[in-house]
Amino acid sequence: MILGILGSFLPVLPGPLTSWVGLLVLHFTDGIELSTTFLIVTLVFAVFIYILDYIIPAIGTKRFGGSKAGMIGTTLGLIIGLFSPIPFGIIIGPFVGALIGEMMHRNDFNKALKAAFGSFLGFIASTFLKFIVAIIYLGFFIVKLSEHNTSWY
């Protein structure tokens, strides 16, 4: 479940899908029952969010006149910002990365800034959506774990 929450921010882990795997593992635990319907609905929702994760940043970038270079810059900026020692690197990195990517694609700073902003907004919206779903799945996990009705040993 923790990996699912981290996956909401890290581009290498599919956050909601990883959280769903946590629910699946809980399903196979003795004393905890999750219905098949619950597992299927949460899986379908996790897959839907996974697909949206690729669509939302593209929509944000395209809506503000951005390019694929801006989207690549956003992802690279996220990775660099995540490991950088600066405060809020995970937020600043994607914006700076998108701006650099757009500046490499076109030399007009104002258009590049606008496109970088769109790419950044798409990234933030997508990340927020994944994080909310991962937190909801963590809530399901905690509630079901608290209903555990057999011995732990």
C-alpha positions in Angstrom: 0.0 0.0 0.0 2.9 2.3 0.8 4.4 1.5 -2.6 1.1 2.5 -4.2 1.2 5.9 -2.5 4.8 6.4 -3.6 3.8 5.3 -7.1 1.4 8.2 -7.3 4.5 10.4 -7.4 7.1 8.2 -9.0 6.7 7.7 -12.8 8.2 4.2 -12.6 5.5 2.7 -10.3 1.8 2.6 -11.3 0.3 3.9 -8.0 -3.3 2.8 -8.0 -2.5 -0.6 -9.6 0.2 -1.2 -6.9 -2.3 -0.3 -4.2 -4.8 -2.7 -5.7 -2.2 -5.4 -5.5 -2.1 -4.6 -1.7 -5.9 -5.2 -1.6 -5.4 -8.5 -3.5 -2.8 -9.7 -1.0 -5.1 -8.8 1.8 -7.8 -10.8 0.1 -5.7 -14.0 0.4 -5.1 -13.4 4.1 -6.9 -15.7 6.5 -9.8 -14.1 8.3 -10.3 -11.2 5.9 -12.8 -11.5 3.1 -13.0 -9.2 0.1 -15.8 -9.9 -2.4 -14.9 -10.7 -5.9 -17.1 -7.8 -7.0 -15.2 -5.4 -4.8 -11.9 -6.6 -6.3 -13.1 -6.4 -9.9 -14.5 -2.9 -9.4 -11.4 -1.6 -7.7 -9.2 -3.2 -10.4 -11.2 -1.6 -13.2 -11.0 1.7 -11.5 -7.2 1.3 -11.0 -6.8 0.5 -14.7 -8.9 3.4 -15.7 -6.8 5.8 -13.6 -3.7 4.2 -15.0 -4.9 5.0 -18.5 -5.9 8.5 -17.5 -2.4 9.0 -16.2 -1.2 9.1 -19.8 -4.1 11.1 -21.1 -4.4 14.0 -18.6 -0.8 15.4 -19.0 -1.1 15.1 -22.8 -4.4 17.1 -22.6 -2.8 19.7 -20.4 0.2 20.1 -22.6 -1.9 20.1 -25.9 -4.4 22.6 -24.4 -1.6 25.1 -23.6 0.2 24.6 -26.9 2.9 22.2 -25.7 4.8 19.5 -27.4 6.1 16.0 -26.7 9.4 17.6 -25.6 7.5 19.4 -22.8 6.0 16.2 -21.6 9.4 14.4 -21.6 10.9 17.4 -19.8 8.2 17.2 -17.2 9.0 13.5 -16.5 12.8 14.1 -16.4 12.2 17.2 -14.2 10.2 15.0 -11.8 12.9 12.4 -11.5 15.6 15.0 -11.0 13.5 17.1 -8.6 12.7 14.0 -6.6 16.4 13.3 -5.9 17.5 16.9 -5.7 18.3 18.5 -2.3 16.2 21.6 -2.9 12.9 22.1 -1.1 9.9 21.2 -3.1 12.0 19.7 -5.8 9.2 17.3 -6.7 7.0 20.3 -7.6 9.6 22.6 -9.1 11.4 19.9 -11.1 8.5 19.0 -13.5 7.8 22.7 -14.3 11.5 23.5 -14.9 11.8 20.3 -16.9 8.8 21.1 -19.1 10.1 24.7 -19.6 13.5 23.4 -20.7 11.9 20.8 -23.0 9.7 23.4 -24.6 12.6 25.8 -25.0 14.6 23.1 -26.8 11.6 22.5 -29.0 10.9 26.2 -29.7 12.9 29.4 -29.0 9.9 31.6 -28.0 10.1 31.9 -24.2 6.4 33.0 -23.8 5.0 30.1 -25.8 7.4 27.7 -24.0 6.4 29.1 -20.6 2.7 28.7 -21.4 3.2 25.1 -22.7 5.3 24.3 -19.7 2.6 25.5 -17.4 0.0 23.3 -19.3 2.3 20.3 -19.0 2.9 21.0 -15.4 -0.8 21.4 -14.7 -1.6 18.1 -16.4 1.1 16.4 -14.4 -0.2 17.9 -11.1 -3.8 16.9 -11.9 -2.7 13.3 -12.8 -0.6 12.9 -9.8 -3.3 14.3 -7.5 -5.8 11.8 -9.0 -3.5 8.9 -8.5 -2.7 9.9 -5.0 -6.4 10.2 -4.0 -7.1 6.8 -5.4 -4.1 5.3 -3.6 -5.3 6.9 -0.3 -8.8 5.6 -0.8 -7.4 2.1 -1.4 -5.3 2.5 1.8 -8.5 3.4 3.6 -10.2 0.2 2.3 -7.1 -1.7 3.4 -7.2 -0.3 6.9 -10.9 -0.8 7.3 -10.7 -4.4 6.2 -7.6 -5.1 8.3 -9.5 -3.7 11.3 -12.2 -6.3 10.7 -9.7 -9.1 10.9 -11.5 -11.9 12.9 -9.0 -14.7 13.4 -5.8 -15.1 15.3 -2.7 -13.5 13.8 -0.6 -16.5 14.8 
